[in-house]
Amino acid sequence: MRRLFDDELSDIDANFTEMGMMVSETIEKAVKAFIDHDRELAQSIVENDIKINQREVELEQKSFEMIALYQPVTSDLREIVTILKAVSELERMADYARNIAHATIRVKGHVRVPEIEAELSEMGNRVRSMVEEMLSAYVKSDDQAARKVAARDAKVGEMYDSINAKGISKMERHPETVSGSTDYLKVADYLQRIGALVTNIGEWIVYLNTGKIIELNPESSTLL
């Protein structure tokens, strides 16, 4: 019985990590599509979102089945609960990436602001990197690494503030940039929210290792 449980748990872990990489890739593609005004790539992101949703449902169903069948306790139960919570966070990240793709599809000849787009690209890369490093922390069951990744969310918040200030300034001084800058602010907000969700996963990794739920970044929790 124990061996069966361990095998099934390993399978869930592998599928969770694979889902995480799918989400990381989706975030990267969504930002690239927005910066490049690539509607075809953006449309593919919207269409592929169902695959991530399906993976979430499969993982949740399997997790509940394991709880019912094996009635795990202590660390085993914490691991399944962590997966359940983290899967939900990943799915929400994918939803924000899909929203970025929708913003790309809406764009029609907006006046571009290269300096803001460059910051958005950097912000997107940082957030994607946080997703991947948090997944690595989960695989290694390293709560210290999870705390370090979560601490990087403060920089994401700073980048959001910078893009927000520049976007508003551009709209005030150059009315022709209003439509484009409005989308810049929306995309920056989506990326900031993804960063907050990465922090949430970090909190569940800490819970997995310590049995305690600790708020790693109180400011990010206000976004969700």
Number of C-alpha atoms within 10 A of each C-alpha: 7 8 8 10 15 12 12 15 19 12 14 19 18 13 16 23 19 14 21 24 17 16 24 24 17 27 28 18 21 31 28 21 22 25 18 12 19 18 18 12 19 26 17 15 24 20 11 12 18 12 12 20 18 12 17 22 15 13 21 20 12 18 21 14 12 17 15 10 10 14 11 15 11 9 14 17 17 19 22 23 19 20 25 20 15 25 24 17 21 25 22 17 26 26 21 21 29 24 19 30 30 18 21 26 19 13 16 10 9 14 15 15 15 10 11 21 18 13 17 24 18 15 24 26 18 18 26 24 15 23 28 19 18 26 24 15 21 25 14 11 16 17 21 14 19 28 19 17 22 26 15 16 26 16 15 23 21 13 19 22 16 14 25 20 12 18 21 16 12 17 16 12 10 11 11 14 18 18 16 19 26 14 19 26 21 15 26 27 20 21 29 27 24 31 28 28 26 28 30 23 26 32 23 27 31 25 19 25 15 13 13 12 12 14 15 20 19 11 12 22 14 9 12 8
